[in-house]
Amino acid sequence: LDLKRWPWSFGPWDEDLITVQGVALSLNAIEHRILRPLFAEPRVHFALNCASLGCPNLPDAYPFAFSGETLEAQLGDLTRAFLRSPEKGAGPDGISQIFYWYRADFVEEYIEKYMSLATKWRVLISTISYLNQLLEQSSN
């Protein structure tokens, strides 16, 4: 994958790059049409990413491969690293945009396990604010 081909665009994410069983797939299709629906695992957002400044860091150990034997630990480590990093993906209210973009993927169990109490409050306040905005828009 030569990223230099997309120096001034949004990158290769929607371009069909691989064919699997006769179906052409883009990186976005693999993530959003296969992995997210198939596994329903919100931590995938901290493991697969576009490597931009706002995304989680790529794993420190390179080359890095996910393994069935260590997947739970790998996902936990990547998630904790992202959530403990104050500079990664913080929006105006200190919450990563990942939580807005994929709000439906993150459930209470996830929030309870990985987030600090302060972050939980920010997420709750942000969610209430977001719902209020939706209500206001729908009433106009």
N, C-alpha and C positions, 0 to 999 in steps of 0.2 A: 504494500500500500504506500504509494508515494504521495505524501501530503503536499508536496510542492506544486502539484497540479492544481490546487485550489487556493492560491495565495490570497485572493481578494474575494472569496465567496464564503459560503457557510460550510464548506468542506464536503467530504465524501459521504456523509451520513445517509443521504437518500439515494445515492447512486447504486445500482445493482452491481455488486462486486463479486458475488459467488453464486453458483448454481448448485442446489441440493435436490436430488431426485427430480431433476427437470424444472425446478422452480427457482427463478432468479431472485436473489435476496440482497437487500441493502443492510447496512449496519443497524439502521433504525428498525427495519423489519425484524431482524433477529432479536433485538432487545424488546420491542413493543408488541410484536405480533406473536412471538414464540416464547421467549424466556419469561417475561412478566406474567402473561396469562397462564402459562403452563405451571409455573412454580409458585405464583402468588407470594413471593418473598420480597418484602420491601427493601431488604438490605442489598438487593441487586443494584440499587441506585448508587451504592457506595463502592461497588466492585467493578461495574462496567460504566465507563464514562468517556467523554470526549477529550479529556486531558486539558481542558481549558483552565484558566485561573480559578474560576468559580466552582469547578467540579472537584470531587475528591482527588487526592493525589493518587498517582499510580503506585502500586505496591513497591516498597523499598527493595525487596529481593527481586532481582531481574536476572535471567528470565523468570517469570512467575506463571505458574499454571495452577488452576483450581483442581483439587483432587477430592473424590468422594469421601475418602478417609479423613480428610482434614477440612472439608468445606465449611462445616459449622464454625470451627475456630477461625478460619480465614475470613468468613463474612463478619463474624463478631469483631475481629481485630480491625478490619477495614472500616467498619461502622464506628467503632469507638475512636479510631484515629481521626476520622472526619469530624465527629461531633465534638471532640476535644480541641479541635483546631479553630482558634478564634478568627482567623483570617479567611477561612474557606467558605465561599459562597454566601457570606452574610448579606442579607438584604438590609433595607433601611431600618428595620426594627430588630436587627440582629439574628434573624432566622434565615436559614439557607433557603434560596429559591426552590430547591428540590422539594421542600415540604409544601410549597404552593403548587408547583407544577404537577406533582404526583400525590396530592392531598389524599385521594381515595386509597392509595396504597398503604398509608401509614395508619395503623390502628392503635387503640389504647394499649394493648399488650406491648407493642413495640416501644411506644413512648415511655411506658413504665420501666422497661428493662434498660433502656439506653440513655435516657435524658436526665439531666439534673433537674431538681425542683424548680430552679429559676427559669430554665428553658421551657419546662412544662407550662409554667404560667404564661410565658411569652407566646407559646403556641396557642394556648387557650384564648388569650386576649386577641391574638391575631385572627383566630378562627371566628370568634364572635364578631370582630370588626368586619371580616370578609363576608359573613352571613348578613350582617346589617347592610353592607353595600349592595349585596344582591337583592335584598328586600326593597331597598330604596330604588334601585334600578327597575325592579319589576312593578313598582307602584307608579312610576312615571310614564 
